[in-house]
Amino acid sequence: MLLLLLLLLSAALTLGEAQPSIVCHVENGPSPELWWKHDFTPSDLFNISAEIVEMDGTCQLNITWILKADAGIFYLNATKICVTPGKPYCVRCRYTEKFQNLTKPDLQNWQFHYIGFPVEENKEYMISAYNLPPANLNEDHPNKIAYLHSPDCQNDILKHSISCIEKGSLWDPNITICYRESEVEVNFTTSPFCPEYTILLYESSIFNDPTVQHVFTSEGNDMRISQRISVNDQSSKIFIELIPYFPRCGGDCRRYSNYQEQCTNYQEQEPEIALAGNYVYITVALLLIICTFTAVLYFKRRHGVANNRVFFYRKVKPIPIRILIIYSPDACFQHIVLVFAEFLRERCRSDVAIDVWQRRKIAETGPVQWLASQKETADKIIFLSQSHMSTVCDSVCEKSIENNKNSESMFTLALNLFCSDLKNQSSLHKYMVVSFSETQQAKSIPSLLNSCSKYFLMKDMDSFCRDLSLSLHEGTKTKCSWRSKMKFMSL
């Protein structure tokens, strides 16, 4: 009973007293108290600890310290806390009121905390703290030390920080794979913080001879990407991983290998539905054949045999092949590049793509994305190599070359972007090297293009037109009527 009265009396006496709090500011240099002599100094801290908290997209240290309940607390002015590594290095936390009691009103030791010091993932932090005024010179200088190792960006707290989000901590690519005949289709969702990805396919038995597919997107996009990768034998090529290249982590970013297989499992899981669908298709096909045969008999009886032949042999409009032209920076732009492009478009009835005709598209998507999309859609990619210029067009060519300096970067960019195809024997049919000089030196052609088919116009015009007509469109024939009207005969 007496003890209870003493506690109530102590609590009543402390109700009107101001409770100490702290005000903290950065103090990286030595404290001023180090140069003074002190008759009395406070004791060491009782304990110190730290944990990681997330504040407004930034992970910071929450440092907590406890004071000793002894007489030294009456001389305590501030506590200095230092953290390494990181910025700021030290903070000084000043107590707003002098301590009047050894403990709080509930008889617990005085306890304070400070939130600050930004935290990065996967680092070792040392937190040291000591009370001020400090011990005098040649006396013991007590301080408390705590250690904390921050986890990586997969931690439930750190993954929500801005630095980890920009490294893909919250990104889910949702990879799906479809194995088709002679190709593997890879689908994934891009991240708005990553413009570049790499898809790796390996042999199923041993990890060698990888098939590499580079994917480039515009920053800020969050869309679904579908890539079809041609392989010689799809049964021996399997998807291994998707590698993102976030600017914050570069080549050290997390790789993703988990995926779901689609389009092949569907037929295995529902064979009865697929079989029923086949019966429907067969029935529809038979009905179409019967209707067509009936219509032909009626047409023959009504219009005769002559018109019937027209019905069967109607001319089908050919589909033009798509050609991408990449020219070297020293090519005579006005007399060779444009005339050659017009020749392919008008005489060979081809769909021609050249950078100067699609400047707006390049400005919107960027040269890398433009080249990547053109590579996917083009049936043939023609590199115009260095050509000998006649004295008649030297002045015009020099002015043309001066006005098309950006072709050098486009030519180099195309070589770097297509280098994987140029080293793959199965993809070389798509690439051609064309020169208008019959005395072309081998050293003037980049080494990457040595394995491509080469044509020296006008000498090889017949073989060039013949090979060009072998397009990827089945049944399409490209006729180059070059002998009737050739615009660049005089070059």
Secondary structure, 3 states (H helix, E strand, C coil): CHHHHHHHHHHHHHCCCCCCCEEEEECCCCCHHHHCCCCCCCCCCCEEEEEEEEECCEEEEEEEEECCCCHHHHHCCEEEEEEECCCCCEEEEEECCCCCCCCCCCCCCCEEEEEEEECCCCCEEEEEEEEECCCCCCCCCCCEEEEEECCCCCCCCHHHCHHHHCCCCCCCCCCEEEEECCEEEEEEECCCCCCEEEEEEEECCCCCCCEEEEEECCCCCCCEEEEEEECCCHHHEEEEEEEECCCCCHHHCCCECCCEECCCHHHHHCHHHHHHHHHHHHHHHHHHHHHHHHHHHHHHHHHHHHHHHHHHCCCCCCCCCEEEEEECCCCCHHHHHHHHHHHHHHCCCCEEECHHHHHHHHHHHCHHHHHHHHHHHCCEEEEECCCCCCCCCHHHHHHHHHHCCHHHHHHHHHHHHCHHHHCCHHHHHHEEEEECCCCCCHHHCCHHHCCCEEEECCCCHHHHHHHHCCCCCCCCCCCCCCCCCCCCCCC
